[in-house]
């Protein structure tokens, strides 16, 4: 009988990360991660800004410089009650019809 190799959580996480990176995922700087809300705020705001430029412009007319902060606040309130797909629809709707 052969002994089972010892697998650590860190080794398991490293294997998953290596697989994802090999399949096109991009590594993120952990310093930008908001653990309380489980998101990368700057990435989320940049994504919405880049994919919904017209809607973002309309949103900026409301809270101005606080647009990103307000969008993240609203998204974090909405997200626990919804799926990722619904959250993306919310982002699209907010940026299309502010």
N, C-alpha and C positions, 0 to 999 in steps of 0.2 A: 504494500500500500504506500503510495507516495504522499508526502506531506503537502497540504495546500499552501500555496504561497500566501504570505501575509499581505493583505491589501489595506492601505491606509486611505483615509478620506482625502488627503492631499494628493495621493497618487491617482485616485479616482477622478478628482476634479481636474487634475492636469491632463489626464487622458481625454476627458470630455472637451476641455479647452483646445487641445491639439487637434482633435477631430473637427471641431467647429471652425477653427482657423484654417484648416486644410480645405474646408468646403466653402470658403469665401467670407466667413464672418470676420469682423475687424475687432482687434483688441482695444479696449477702452482704458483710459487712465482712471484707476480706482479713486483717485482724489476728487473726481467730479461727481461721484455717486452719492445720491441722497438716500441713505439707508432707511430713514423714516418713511419715505414715500416710495422707495424701491424704483427710482428712476434716475436717469442722468439728465437733470434739468436743462443744461445748455444744449444737449443733443436734441431734446424734445422741442425746445423753442426754435432752434436752428432748422429742424426738420419742417415744422409748421410754417415758419417764415419762408423757406425755400420752395416748398411744394404748394403753398397757398399765398402767393405774393399779393394778389388783389385783395383778398380777404384780410390779410395781415395789415395792409395799408389802411383798410377801413377800421380795423380794431385799434390801430395806433391813434386814430383820431379821437378815441374815447379816453382811455387812461394815459395816453402818451407814452412817456418813458417807462411807465409801470406795466406796459402791455404784457411783456413776458411773464412778469411776476403774477399778474392777474390770471393769465391763461393757465399757468401752472397751478395756482390755487384752485381754480375752478375744476381743472382736470383731476387734481388729487381728491377733491370732494366727490366727483362723479365716479371715478374709477373703481373704488371698492364695491360699488353696487352694480357694476357692469362688466361685460367681457371686453377683451382687447378690441375685437371687431367693432363693438358698439362705441368704444372710446375713440377709435379712429373716425367713425361716422360723426361723433360729436365734434371732433376737431375740424372735420370737413364742413360741418354745418355752421359752426361758430365762425369759421374763417370765410364762409360763403355768404352768411346772412347775419352780420353782427347787429 
